[in-house]
């Protein structure tokens, strides 16, 4: 599950949280790139393809984003919040 805390009228959320619905019910703060990446991991694309697509949509640098996102996704996979 994903929770977004928004101020009415503002484009960017103040806070994005990824919430584990089972297990330890962990809550992990996320930026927009991590939230978009996790949201797109439906098994049709590889993690690398998803990161590249998120970067293409947001004009973010692929290498910088990959370096920042991969450790977070690994941690989410280790704790069972995502399945790769």
Backbone atoms as SQL, in Angstrom:
CREATE TABLE atoms (id INTEGER PRIMARY KEY, chain TEXT, resi INTEGER, resn TEXT, atom TEXT, x REAL, y REAL, z REAL);
INSERT INTO atoms VALUES
  (1, 'A', 1, 'UNK', 'N', 0.848, -1.158, 0.000),
  (2, 'A', 1, 'UNK', 'CA', 0.000, 0.000, 0.000),
  (3, 'A', 1, 'UNK', 'C', 0.903, 1.233, 0.000),
  (4, 'A', 2, 'UNK', 'N', 0.385, 2.305, -0.559),
  (5, 'A', 2, 'UNK', 'CA', 1.112, 3.564, -0.588),
  (6, 'A', 2, 'UNK', 'C', 0.226, 4.647, 0.007),
  (7, 'A', 3, 'UNK', 'N', 0.823, 5.464, 0.877),
  (8, 'A', 3, 'UNK', 'CA', 0.109, 6.613, 1.439),
  (9, 'A', 3, 'UNK', 'C', 0.830, 7.880, 1.021),
  (10, 'A', 4, 'UNK', 'N', 0.065, 8.879, 0.609),
  (11, 'A', 4, 'UNK', 'CA', 0.624, 10.177, 0.247),
  (12, 'A', 4, 'UNK', 'C', -0.048, 11.249, 1.107),
  (13, 'A', 5, 'UNK', 'N', 0.787, 12.099, 1.675),
  (14, 'A', 5, 'UNK', 'CA', 0.296, 13.213, 2.475),
  (15, 'A', 5, 'UNK', 'C', 0.475, 14.475, 1.639),
  (16, 'A', 6, 'UNK', 'N', -0.640, 15.110, 1.307),
  (17, 'A', 6, 'UNK', 'CA', -0.625, 16.252, 0.410),
  (18, 'A', 6, 'UNK', 'C', -1.203, 17.487, 1.081),
  (19, 'A', 7, 'UNK', 'N', -0.711, 18.638, 0.680),
  (20, 'A', 7, 'UNK', 'CA', -1.331, 19.903, 1.026),
  (21, 'A', 7, 'UNK', 'C', -2.233, 20.274, -0.142),
  (22, 'A', 8, 'UNK', 'N', -3.483, 20.578, 0.090),
  (23, 'A', 8, 'UNK', 'CA', -4.380, 20.917, -1.014),
  (24, 'A', 8, 'UNK', 'C', -3.780, 22.009, -1.909),
  (25, 'A', 9, 'UNK', 'N', -3.825, 21.747, -3.213),
  (26, 'A', 9, 'UNK', 'CA', -3.314, 22.697, -4.186),
  (27, 'A', 9, 'UNK', 'C', -1.847, 22.541, -4.536),
  (28, 'A', 10, 'UNK', 'N', -1.111, 21.742, -3.770),
  (29, 'A', 10, 'UNK', 'CA', 0.308, 21.531, -4.038),
  (30, 'A', 10, 'UNK', 'C', 0.505, 20.338, -4.958),
  (31, 'A', 11, 'UNK', 'N', 1.505, 20.422, -5.835),
  (32, 'A', 11, 'UNK', 'CA', 1.785, 19.366, -6.797),
  (33, 'A', 11, 'UNK', 'C', 2.481, 18.180, -6.141),
  (34, 'A', 12, 'UNK', 'N', 3.521, 18.446, -5.361),
  (35, 'A', 12, 'UNK', 'CA', 4.320, 17.375, -4.754),
  (36, 'A', 12, 'UNK', 'C', 3.786, 17.026, -3.362),
  (37, 'A', 13, 'UNK', 'N', 3.748, 15.747, -3.042),
  (38, 'A', 13, 'UNK', 'CA', 3.321, 15.355, -1.698),
  (39, 'A', 13, 'UNK', 'C', 4.374, 15.734, -0.659),
  (40, 'A', 14, 'UNK', 'N', 3.919, 16.007, 0.537),
  (41, 'A', 14, 'UNK', 'CA', 4.829, 16.293, 1.640),
  (42, 'A', 14, 'UNK', 'C', 5.559, 15.023, 2.066),
  (43, 'A', 15, 'UNK', 'N', 4.856, 13.903, 1.967),
  (44, 'A', 15, 'UNK', 'CA', 5.400, 12.635, 2.434),
  (45, 'A', 15, 'UNK', 'C', 4.752, 11.503, 1.650),
  (46, 'A', 16, 'UNK', 'N', 5.572, 10.553, 1.226),
  (47, 'A', 16, 'UNK', 'CA', 5.077, 9.325, 0.612),
  (48, 'A', 16, 'UNK', 'C', 5.562, 8.186, 1.496),
  (49, 'A', 17, 'UNK', 'N', 4.664, 7.294, 1.840),
  (50, 'A', 17, 'UNK', 'CA', 5.018, 6.135, 2.659),
  (51, 'A', 17, 'UNK', 'C', 4.584, 4.858, 1.952),
  (52, 'A', 18, 'UNK', 'N', 5.458, 3.873, 1.946),
  (53, 'A', 18, 'UNK', 'CA', 5.125, 2.527, 1.487),
  (54, 'A', 18, 'UNK', 'C', 4.787, 1.728, 2.738),
  (55, 'A', 19, 'UNK', 'N', 3.618, 1.104, 2.751),
  (56, 'A', 19, 'UNK', 'CA', 3.124, 0.433, 3.955),
  (57, 'A', 19, 'UNK', 'C', 2.935, -1.048, 3.660),
  (58, 'A', 20, 'UNK', 'N', 3.533, -1.885, 4.484),
  (59, 'A', 20, 'UNK', 'CA', 3.397, -3.336, 4.350),
  (60, 'A', 20, 'UNK', 'C', 2.059, -3.744, 4.967),
  (61, 'A', 21, 'UNK', 'N', 1.226, -4.399, 4.174),
  (62, 'A', 21, 'UNK', 'CA', -0.103, -4.771, 4.651),
  (63, 'A', 21, 'UNK', 'C', -0.123, -5.975, 5.560),
  (64, 'A', 22, 'UNK', 'N', 0.930, -6.768, 5.554),
  (65, 'A', 22, 'UNK', 'CA', 0.980, -7.970, 6.382),
  (66, 'A', 22, 'UNK', 'C', 2.345, -8.027, 7.051),
  (67, 'A', 23, 'UNK', 'N', 2.638, -9.130, 7.645),
  (68, 'A', 23, 'UNK', 'CA', 3.945, -9.291, 8.275),
  (69, 'A', 23, 'UNK', 'C', 4.119, -8.326, 9.426),
  (70, 'A', 24, 'UNK', 'N', 5.171, -7.535, 9.384),
  (71, 'A', 24, 'UNK', 'CA', 5.471, -6.606, 10.464),
  (72, 'A', 24, 'UNK', 'C', 4.791, -5.255, 10.287),
  (73, 'A', 25, 'UNK', 'N', 4.013, -5.090, 9.221),
  (74, 'A', 25, 'UNK', 'CA', 3.296, -3.838, 8.943),
  (75, 'A', 25, 'UNK', 'C', 4.237, -2.643, 8.948),
  (76, 'A', 26, 'UNK', 'N', 5.379, -2.824, 8.320),
  (77, 'A', 26, 'UNK', 'CA', 6.381, -1.757, 8.251),
  (78, 'A', 26, 'UNK', 'C', 5.873, -0.578, 7.445),
  (79, 'A', 27, 'UNK', 'N', 6.376, 0.600, 7.768),
  (80, 'A', 27, 'UNK', 'CA', 6.131, 1.809, 7.003),
  (81, 'A', 27, 'UNK', 'C', 7.482, 2.374, 6.620),
  (82, 'A', 28, 'UNK', 'N', 7.684, 2.592, 5.307),
  (83, 'A', 28, 'UNK', 'CA', 8.963, 3.062, 4.800),
  (84, 'A', 28, 'UNK', 'C', 8.745, 4.379, 4.059),
  (85, 'A', 29, 'UNK', 'N', 9.445, 5.445, 4.458),
  (86, 'A', 29, 'UNK', 'CA', 9.327, 6.686, 3.702),
  (87, 'A', 29, 'UNK', 'C', 9.938, 6.504, 2.313),
  (88, 'A', 30, 'UNK', 'N', 9.342, 7.146, 1.307),
  (89, 'A', 30, 'UNK', 'CA', 9.822, 6.997, -0.064),
  (90, 'A', 30, 'UNK', 'C', 9.750, 8.336, -0.779),
  (91, 'A', 31, 'UNK', 'N', 10.659, 8.526, -1.733),
  (92, 'A', 31, 'UNK', 'CA', 10.524, 9.679, -2.608),
  (93, 'A', 31, 'UNK', 'C', 9.678, 9.260, -3.811),
  (94, 'A', 32, 'UNK', 'N', 9.427, 10.204, -4.706),
  (95, 'A', 32, 'UNK', 'CA', 8.555, 9.897, -5.837),
  (96, 'A', 32, 'UNK', 'C', 9.146, 8.825, -6.746),
  (97, 'A', 33, 'UNK', 'N', 10.463, 8.820, -6.939),
  (98, 'A', 33, 'UNK', 'CA', 11.090, 7.821, -7.815),
  (99, 'A', 33, 'UNK', 'C', 10.941, 6.420, -7.244),
  (100, 'A', 34, 'UNK', 'N', 11.164, 6.256, -5.950),
  (101, 'A', 34, 'UNK', 'CA', 11.019, 4.938, -5.329),
  (102, 'A', 34, 'UNK', 'C', 9.559, 4.496, -5.365),
  (103, 'A', 35, 'UNK', 'N', 8.636, 5.394, -5.035),
  (104, 'A', 35, 'UNK', 'CA', 7.213, 5.043, -5.058),
  (105, 'A', 35, 'UNK', 'C', 6.770, 4.645, -6.464),
  (106, 'A', 36, 'UNK', 'N', 7.222, 5.386, -7.470),
  (107, 'A', 36, 'UNK', 'CA', 6.856, 5.062, -8.856),
  (108, 'A', 36, 'UNK', 'C', 7.447, 3.730, -9.281),
  (109, 'A', 37, 'UNK', 'N', 8.687, 3.478, -8.881),
  (110, 'A', 37, 'UNK', 'CA', 9.345, 2.222, -9.224),
  (111, 'A', 37, 'UNK', 'C', 8.617, 1.045, -8.600),
  (112, 'A', 38, 'UNK', 'N', 8.351, 1.117, -7.314),
  (113, 'A', 38, 'UNK', 'CA', 7.651, 0.028, -6.621),
  (114, 'A', 38, 'UNK', 'C', 6.251, -0.161, -7.204),
  (115, 'A', 39, 'UNK', 'N', 5.582, 0.932, -7.518),
  (116, 'A', 39, 'UNK', 'CA', 4.243, 0.845, -8.073),
  (117, 'A', 39, 'UNK', 'C', 4.189, 0.184, -9.437),
  (118, 'A', 40, 'UNK', 'N', 5.296, 0.249, -10.178),
  (119, 'A', 40, 'UNK', 'CA', 5.332, -0.322, -11.531),
  (120, 'A', 40, 'UNK', 'C', 5.890, -1.741, -11.562),
  (121, 'A', 41, 'UNK', 'N', 6.332, -2.269, -10.446),
  (122, 'A', 41, 'UNK', 'CA', 6.902, -3.621, -10.413),
  (123, 'A', 41, 'UNK', 'C', 5.782, -4.664, -10.408),
  (124, 'A', 42, 'UNK', 'N', 5.224, -4.906, -11.580),
  (125, 'A', 42, 'UNK', 'CA', 4.136, -5.882, -11.693),
  (126, 'A', 42, 'UNK', 'C', 4.573, -7.172, -12.380),
  (127, 'A', 43, 'UNK', 'N', 5.861, -7.295, -12.652),
  (128, 'A', 43, 'UNK', 'CA', 6.375, -8.520, -13.256),
  (129, 'A', 43, 'UNK', 'C', 6.496, -8.482, -14.764),
  (130, 'A', 44, 'UNK', 'N', 6.010, -7.438, -15.398),
  (131, 'A', 44, 'UNK', 'CA', 6.096, -7.375, -16.860),
  (132, 'A', 44, 'UNK', 'C', 7.419, -6.790, -17.340),
  (133, 'A', 45, 'UNK', 'N', 8.053, -5.965, -16.522),
  (134, 'A', 45, 'UNK', 'CA', 9.345, -5.363, -16.863),
  (135, 'A', 45, 'UNK', 'C', 10.372, -5.701, -15.790),
  (136, 'A', 46, 'UNK', 'N', 11.639, -5.666, -16.171),
  (137, 'A', 46, 'UNK', 'CA', 12.694, -5.855, -15.182),
  (138, 'A', 46, 'UNK', 'C', 12.812, -4.597, -14.337),
  (139, 'A', 47, 'UNK', 'N', 13.487, -4.721, -13.222),
  (140, 'A', 47, 'UNK', 'CA', 13.715, -3.564, -12.359),
  (141, 'A', 47, 'UNK', 'C', 14.468, -2.478, -13.122),
  (142, 'A', 48, 'UNK', 'N', 15.468, -2.867, -13.895),
  (143, 'A', 48, 'UNK', 'CA', 16.219, -1.894, -14.682),
  (144, 'A', 48, 'UNK', 'C', 15.353, -1.162, -15.693),
  (145, 'A', 49, 'UNK', 'N', 14.444, -1.879, -16.325),
  (146, 'A', 49, 'UNK', 'CA', 13.532, -1.250, -17.285),
  (147, 'A', 49, 'UNK', 'C', 12.581, -0.278, -16.591),
  (148, 'A', 50, 'UNK', 'N', 12.109, -0.647, -15.416),
  (149, 'A', 50, 'UNK', 'CA', 11.202, 0.221, -14.666),
  (150, 'A', 50, 'UNK', 'C', 11.925, 1.494, -14.252),
  (151, 'A', 51, 'UNK', 'N', 13.138, 1.372, -13.738),
  (152, 'A', 51, 'UNK', 'CA', 13.901, 2.557, -13.336),
  (153, 'A', 51, 'UNK', 'C', 14.153, 3.461, -14.538),
  (154, 'A', 52, 'UNK', 'N', 14.513, 2.876, -15.675),
  (155, 'A', 52, 'UNK', 'CA', 14.743, 3.666, -16.887),
  (156, 'A', 52, 'UNK', 'C', 13.466, 4.393, -17.315),
  (157, 'A', 53, 'UNK', 'N', 12.327, 3.727, -17.219),
  (158, 'A', 53, 'UNK', 'CA', 11.056, 4.347, -17.601),
  (159, 'A', 53, 'UNK', 'C', 10.693, 5.489, -16.653),
  (160, 'A', 54, 'UNK', 'N', 10.883, 5.282, -15.364),
  (161, 'A', 54, 'UNK', 'CA', 10.611, 6.337, -14.382),
  (162, 'A', 54, 'UNK', 'C', 11.495, 7.546, -14.667),
  (163, 'A', 55, 'UNK', 'N', 12.755, 7.309, -14.979),
  (164, 'A', 55, 'UNK', 'CA', 13.677, 8.402, -15.289),
  (165, 'A', 55, 'UNK', 'C', 13.281, 9.120, -16.574),
  (166, 'A', 56, 'UNK', 'N', 12.830, 8.377, -17.555),
  (167, 'A', 56, 'UNK', 'CA', 12.385, 8.991, -18.809),
  (168, 'A', 56, 'UNK', 'C', 11.179, 9.891, -18.574),
  (169, 'A', 57, 'UNK', 'N', 10.294, 9.471, -17.703),
  (170, 'A', 57, 'UNK', 'CA', 9.095, 10.264, -17.419),
  (171, 'A', 57, 'UNK', 'C', 9.373, 11.487, -16.557),
  (172, 'A', 58, 'UNK', 'N', 10.425, 11.430, -15.763),
  (173, 'A', 58, 'UNK', 'CA', 10.710, 12.516, -14.819),
  (174, 'A', 58, 'UNK', 'C', 11.951, 13.327, -15.173),
  (175, 'A', 59, 'UNK', 'N', 12.595, 12.996, -16.281),
  (176, 'A', 59, 'UNK', 'CA', 13.841, 13.666, -16.699),
  (177, 'A', 59, 'UNK', 'C', 14.947, 13.542, -15.656),
  (178, 'A', 60, 'UNK', 'N', 14.933, 12.472, -14.892),
  (179, 'A', 60, 'UNK', 'CA', 15.972, 12.231, -13.890),
  (180, 'A', 60, 'UNK', 'C', 17.133, 11.472, -14.522),
  (181, 'A', 61, 'UNK', 'N', 18.308, 11.605, -13.946),
  (182, 'A', 61, 'UNK', 'CA', 19.495, 10.896, -14.410),
  (183, 'A', 61, 'UNK', 'C', 19.374, 9.416, -14.033),
  (184, 'A', 62, 'UNK', 'N', 19.517, 8.541, -15.021),
  (185, 'A', 62, 'UNK', 'CA', 19.321, 7.103, -14.801),
  (186, 'A', 62, 'UNK', 'C', 20.351, 6.543, -13.818),
  (187, 'A', 63, 'UNK', 'N', 21.616, 6.867, -14.002),
  (188, 'A', 63, 'UNK', 'CA', 22.665, 6.293, -13.132),
  (189, 'A', 63, 'UNK', 'C', 22.510, 6.765, -11.684),
  (190, 'A', 64, 'UNK', 'N', 22.215, 8.043, -11.486),
  (191, 'A', 64, 'UNK', 'CA', 22.043, 8.571, -10.131),
  (192, 'A', 64, 'UNK', 'C', 20.818, 7.951, -9.479),
  (193, 'A', 65, 'UNK', 'N', 19.752, 7.851, -10.231),
  (194, 'A', 65, 'UNK', 'CA', 18.518, 7.272, -9.695),
  (195, 'A', 65, 'UNK', 'C', 18.712, 5.795, -9.377),
  (196, 'A', 66, 'UNK', 'N', 19.363, 5.068, -10.277),
  (197, 'A', 66, 'UNK', 'CA', 19.618, 3.644, -10.040),
  (198, 'A', 66, 'UNK', 'C', 20.450, 3.454, -8.776),
  (199, 'A', 67, 'UNK', 'N', 21.485, 4.278, -8.599),
  (200, 'A', 67, 'UNK', 'CA', 22.346, 4.156, -7.420),
  (201, 'A', 67, 'UNK', 'C', 21.570, 4.426, -6.129),
  (202, 'A', 68, 'UNK', 'N', 20.566, 5.268, -6.203),
  (203, 'A', 68, 'UNK', 'CA', 19.777, 5.608, -5.028),
  (204, 'A', 68, 'UNK', 'C', 18.646, 4.613, -4.792),
  (205, 'A', 69, 'UNK', 'N', 18.045, 4.114, -5.869),
  (206, 'A', 69, 'UNK', 'CA', 16.865, 3.253, -5.764),
  (207, 'A', 69, 'UNK', 'C', 17.209, 1.794, -5.465),
  (208, 'A', 70, 'UNK', 'N', 18.267, 1.271, -6.074),
  (209, 'A', 70, 'UNK', 'CA', 18.585, -0.157, -5.909),
  (210, 'A', 70, 'UNK', 'C', 18.740, -0.592, -4.450),
  (211, 'A', 71, 'UNK', 'N', 19.492, 0.130, -3.619),
  (212, 'A', 71, 'UNK', 'CA', 19.583, -0.306, -2.214),
  (213, 'A', 71, 'UNK', 'C', 18.226, -0.310, -1.505),
  (214, 'A', 72, 'UNK', 'N', 17.388, 0.665, -1.820),
  (215, 'A', 72, 'UNK', 'CA', 16.062, 0.720, -1.189),
  (216, 'A', 72, 'UNK', 'C', 15.197, -0.451, -1.646),
  (217, 'A', 73, 'UNK', 'N', 15.233, -0.781, -2.936),
  (218, 'A', 73, 'UNK', 'CA', 14.437, -1.902, -3.447),
  (219, 'A', 73, 'UNK', 'C', 14.968, -3.224, -2.885),
  (220, 'A', 74, 'UNK', 'N', 16.270, -3.353, -2.761),
  (221, 'A', 74, 'UNK', 'CA', 16.842, -4.565, -2.147),
  (222, 'A', 74, 'UNK', 'C', 16.315, -4.742, -0.725),
  (223, 'A', 75, 'UNK', 'N', 16.313, -3.652, 0.036),
  (224, 'A', 75, 'UNK', 'CA', 15.819, -3.710, 1.414),
  (225, 'A', 75, 'UNK', 'C', 14.333, -4.086, 1.439),
  (226, 'A', 76, 'UNK', 'N', 13.556, -3.515, 0.524),
  (227, 'A', 76, 'UNK', 'CA', 12.132, -3.849, 0.459),
  (228, 'A', 76, 'UNK', 'C', 11.927, -5.313, 0.093),
  (229, 'A', 77, 'UNK', 'N', 12.777, -5.841, -0.795),
  (230, 'A', 77, 'UNK', 'CA', 12.683, -7.253, -1.179),
  (231, 'A', 77, 'UNK', 'C', 13.076, -8.158, -0.017),
  (232, 'A', 78, 'UNK', 'N', 14.133, -7.790, 0.707),
  (233, 'A', 78, 'UNK', 'CA', 14.574, -8.600, 1.843),
  (234, 'A', 78, 'UNK', 'C', 13.530, -8.669, 2.951),
  (235, 'A', 79, 'UNK', 'N', 12.781, -7.608, 3.124),
  (236, 'A', 79, 'UNK', 'CA', 11.768, -7.586, 4.171),
  (237, 'A', 79, 'UNK', 'C', 10.400, -8.066, 3.700),
  (238, 'A', 80, 'UNK', 'N', 10.306, -8.453, 2.433),
  (239, 'A', 80, 'UNK', 'CA', 9.070, -9.003, 1.906),
  (240, 'A', 80, 'UNK', 'C', 8.048, -7.979, 1.454),
  (241, 'A', 81, 'UNK', 'N', 8.439, -6.710, 1.371),
  (242, 'A', 81, 'UNK', 'CA', 7.488, -5.680, 0.940),
  (243, 'A', 81, 'UNK', 'C', 7.292, -5.677, -0.571),
  (244, 'A', 82, 'UNK', 'N', 8.288, -6.142, -1.320),
  (245, 'A', 82, 'UNK', 'CA', 8.154, -6.310, -2.768),
  (246, 'A', 82, 'UNK', 'C', 8.723, -7.669, -3.153),
  (247, 'A', 83, 'UNK', 'N', 8.243, -8.193, -4.256),
  (248, 'A', 83, 'UNK', 'CA', 8.750, -9.450, -4.789),
  (249, 'A', 83, 'UNK', 'C', 9.269, -9.166, -6.181),
  (250, 'A', 84, 'UNK', 'N', 10.505, -9.568, -6.430),
  (251, 'A', 84, 'UNK', 'CA', 11.096, -9.343, -7.745),
  (252, 'A', 84, 'UNK', 'C', 11.073, -10.611, -8.549);
